[in-house]
Amino acid sequence: MAGIRESIHGQWSSRWAFVLAATGSAVGLGNIWKFPYITGENGGGAFVLIYLVCIVIIGVPIMMSEILLGRRGRQSPINTMRTLAIEAGHNTNWQWLGVMGVLAGFLILSYYSVIAGIALFHVFRTGVGTFDNATPDGIATLFNTFLDDPQALLFWHTVFMVMTMLVVARGVRGGIEKAVKFLMPALFLILLILLGYAMNTAAFDQGLSFMFKPDFHALFYYTNDAGIEVMTWNPVLIAMGHAFFTLSLGMGAIMVYGSYLPQNASIARVTFMIAGADTAVAIVAGMVIFPIVFANNLEPGMGFGLIFKTLPLAFGQMPGGAFFGTLFFILLTFAAWTSSISLIEPAVAWLVENRGMSRAGASVLSGITCWLFGLLTVFSFNIWSDVYPLHMFEVFREKTIFDLLDYLTANIMLPLGGLLIAIFAAWLMSRDATRDELDMGEGPAYISWRVLVRYITPIAVSIVFLRAIDLI
Ligand code: TRP
């Protein structure tokens, strides 16, 4: 049965091209910007541990499922779900899973582009030596002043969105593989140079113990306004949500990339490579940032500005800092770029398939839509910075529109999408179909995958969801 369908959008030139593109999608702001700041907000070690467990028991099996669905359906996620549902004798309503993914992708890209714009802006700021010998306070003030200016944020958001539309319009297969092949290793190398700097700060040990010494009490309990200790599962939900976010799972990005994967590639092997590279980048980023935080008496839980208030300190102090800093932000922007294109690819593939649009037209339409949604995030940082639309709920009390978008997509839509993908692959598709597509025989590898996606993953995701509901 294998290889019955062909994608109208073409195929990757090889298994490597897919690994590079999918790694490009996975490694991005999630690893370097988001992972450190949510780790900081959620107390460190215990959070990191739960995140790693989620990667292994939830992320890896779901990534395999997403790739296998994509490769078997060979269309945009909406049409893939529809086709595979019909093939398995089920209801075409499964296509709504693809629709939810398109929506999640739009919402994520809307704020992702604003943050990527901030990274892009830092390329120039670092290049002109703004941070040379700057103090933590000075850097924080510069950053806050920048956030206060909606026009500046809007400008960089627009630049980044245009960059994204350009690549998607040309088709994601041209060029990305080549770019990722050089840029990802280069990004990793700079992170290692920064790690060298972090090791020489007085707080390296403190940074490491923050990241790797789990304190479960601090994770599960917090003290409320009345001074009473309360238990919460929210950090677990955030760790799980981040496992989906960082691996680009749950909305069809990896599925659509999988739809261009050659039939002879081993899905398990490519998954391990992607997940391994992604995790390594995040862990090293954390090992760089927390020593800088503690060496400068900064607050690990300061929120989403963490990397922009810490890394410039390192660049301002280390020899060649302006050079390395500029290079670092260029590479970070590239990492964000190779991720952003995967966020609208499912929508673009669908518009091409079902609306007969050209790739260029579909990219522009999707890009403009995300750009418009992006205004919500731009204003969350300034004119709407004290608008908390869901303040009546305890967990959302001090969440801006940007915070809510992030929460809704990463912690709710992606895990829900992933849960449904797991259920579809493990319970609805025939055993023959999945065995065929994973192509690893009936051995222990296949059995482990099946047990994970049938039982462990859905149960784990559901428990976290159910525990988190009583937060509200
Ligand atoms: N994984 C990327 C990051 O860590 C972001 C991303 C790209 C993404 N495609 C996605 C997140 C699809 C969720 C779903 O920066």
Boltz pocket constraint, residues with backbone or C-beta under 6 A from the ligand:
constraints:
  - pocket:
      binder: B
      contacts: [[A, 25], [A, 26], [A, 27], [A, 28], [A, 29], [A, 30], [A, 31], [A, 108], [A, 244], [A, 245], [A, 246], [A, 247], [A, 248], [A, 249], [A, 250], [A, 251], [A, 253], [A, 339], [A, 340], [A, 342], [A, 343], [A, 414]]
      max_distance: 6.0
